[in-house]
Amino acid sequence: MLVPKFDLFVFDWDGTVMDTTEPIAAGICHAFVALGYKDPGMQIARSVIGLDWRSAILTIEPEFRFDHYDQFEQAYREFYLVKEKEIGIFPGLEDLMRKMKAAGLRLAVATGKSRRGLDRVFAQTGVGDIFEATVTADESAGKPNPLMLQMLAEETGVDIHQMVMIGDTEHDLWLAKNAGCAAVAVSYGAFPKSELVKWKVPVVDDVPQLASALGVDELL
């Protein structure tokens, strides 16, 4: 019988569940250039993935004029949404998550996406039924404010100390630290492994390693 290490497994979305890192970063660069700002480059664009849009934009360009926001979002969406249709869940991850759910484990999502964006990728990938609770950046404070995990605790009745946050960025790890829960980092998303290992949390390179870090490797 599987004895879970955690009562709630909370997944980030972009770069953790879905392989969206490169098109998101490219879309950010495209939007800045389209509005006449300096191209931030892919490395900097990747570094803000997971933040809410306002924080991401201001991190890259502190002088950004927010009367340009609607134009920025339009330019980004025109670029990104075409790419998103070609992207899927990281190989093997949907199978693992469905086996976790079938084993009676509880899964949730805490994402920097908007509710509209999360609903869109749920419809595209068909995995929304795996998660019993989800919270998005426009429904909460953005990462790394702990409110996302606090909201999930209230909705699910799970104590934050019995959760684990699974993510690919330092924003996810800060979120977990600020909330007081465990964390596991995946190295295949937006942040390089060299940055993630500094946090002294398990850093995994693939789905089998993730299953082991979560204590569910017997499901594979």
N, C-alpha and C positions, 0 to 999 in steps of 0.2 A: 504493500500500500504506500502510495506517495505521501510523504510528510512534507508539506511546503515550508520553505524557509521564511516566506512572507505571506501576508494575508491579502495584499493587493499589489499587482504588478503594473506599474504605470509607465507607458511607453510615450516618448516623444514621437512625432510623426516624421517630419522631413529629415532625411539623412539617417534615420533610425529604422523606420518601418518601410518607407518608400524612398526609392533611389532618385531623389529630386535635387540633390545638392548642386550639381553642375548647372542645370537649367535655371534654378533660382538665382545663383550667383551671376550667371550670364544675363539674366533678365534685369537684375539690379544694375549692372554695368550699362546695359542698353538704355534703361530709363534715364539714368543720370546724363548720359551723352545726348539722348534725344531732347532733354530740356536745357542743354547748353552747359552742363556742369562737367567737371573733369571726370574722366573714366577712373573709377577707384581701383580697378584691377581685380582679378578673380580672387586673389588671396584675401584681400580686405573684404570683398563682397561675401565670401564664404564665412568670414569671421562673425558676421552679424546675423546669419541664419539662425532662427529660433527666437530672436527678439521680436517684439511687436513692431509694426511698420514704423511708427513715429520714432521709437528708440533706434531702430536700425538706420533710418535715414539720417538722423541727427548724429549718430556715431560716426558715420562716414562723412557727412557734410554739416558741421555745426551751424553754418550760415544758410542752410536751406530755407527758402521762402515757402511757407506753407500755403500760400495762395497758388503754388505750383503743384500741390499735393494731388489733386484730381488728375492733372495731366501726367504726373509721375505714375500714378496707379494705372492709368489707361495704357501708357507706353509699356509698362511692365507686363500687364495682363495680355496685351496683344502679342508680345514676344513669348511669354511663358506658357500660356494655355495651350498653344499649339504643341509645344514640347511635352507638356504633362500627359497628353493623350498617348504618348509613346512609351510611358514609364510605368513600371510595375513595382510590386513588393520585392524586397530583396530576396533572392533565391533561398528557399527553405524556411523562411521566417513565417509565412502564413501557415505552413504545415505544423510548425512548432506551436504557434499560438492557438491553433484549433485543437491540438492535442492537449494543451494546457487547459483550455476551456472544457474540453470533454472530460478531463480528469477532475473537474470541479474547482479549478483555480479561477481566481477573479482578476480580470484585466481591465485596464482603463487607459485613457489617452490624456496627456497634457501637452498642448501644442501652441506654438506661436502663430499658427494659422487662424484665420477668422472662421466663424461658424459656417459661413457660406463656402469657404475653401475646404473645410473638413467634410462637409456634406457632399461636396462635389467629388472628392477623391474616394469617399466611402461608396458613392454610386458607381464610380469607375472601377474600383477594385473588388467590390462586393464583400468587404471584410468588416463592415460596421457592426454586424451581429456578434462579433467576437467580444466586443467591449461593453461592459455594463454601465460605464460612466465615461463621459468625455467633458473636457473643459478647454475652451479656446481663448486666445488672447483678447478678443473683443468682449468676452464675457467676464473677464477677470483682470487683475493686474498682470502685466507682462512679466516674463522671466527676467531676473531671478527672484522677483518678489514671491514669497511663499504662498500667496493667496490661492494659486491654482491647486496646490496639494491640500490646503486647508478646505477648499470647496469640495474636493473629492472625498476628504475624510468625512465631511458633514453629510454628503450624499450617500456614501456607502456604509457609514458607520465604522469604518476601519481607522484605528488609531494611526497617526502619521508614522510613529515609530515601527509600525508593522508593515510599512510600505517599502517598495524599492522603486527608484526612478531610473529608467533605462534611457540613455540619450547619447548623442554624438558630439555635444558641444560643452564648453565650459559653462554656458548659460544653464544647461540642464543640471550640471554638477553644483553650481551655485544655488539653484533652486532647491535641490535636495538638501544641501548644507543649511541653507536658511530655514528650511522647514523642519529639519531634524530627522530626515529619513536616510536610509541606505541608498547607494547609487551603484550602477554598473554602466561603464562607458563602452561604446562600440567605436572601433577605429576606422570603420569603412565609410564614415559620413563626412561632415564638414570640417572637423578639427583634426589636425595631425596627431598621431599617437604620441609623439614627443611632448605635446602639450597636455594630453589627457593623463599620462602616467604621473605627472607632477601631483595629481590629486590623491594619490595613494588609495585609489579604489580599483576594483577589478576592471581591466581594460581587455576587451575581447576582439578578435579579428574576424570571427565568422559565427554562424548560427550554432554549430556544435559547442564552441567555446562559450557562447552566450547561455545555452542550456545548462552547461556545467556551472557557470557562475551563479545562475538563478536556482540551482539545486533541482533541476528538472531533466537532467540528461538521460534518465531512465525512460523518458517518453520518446526519445529518438530511436 
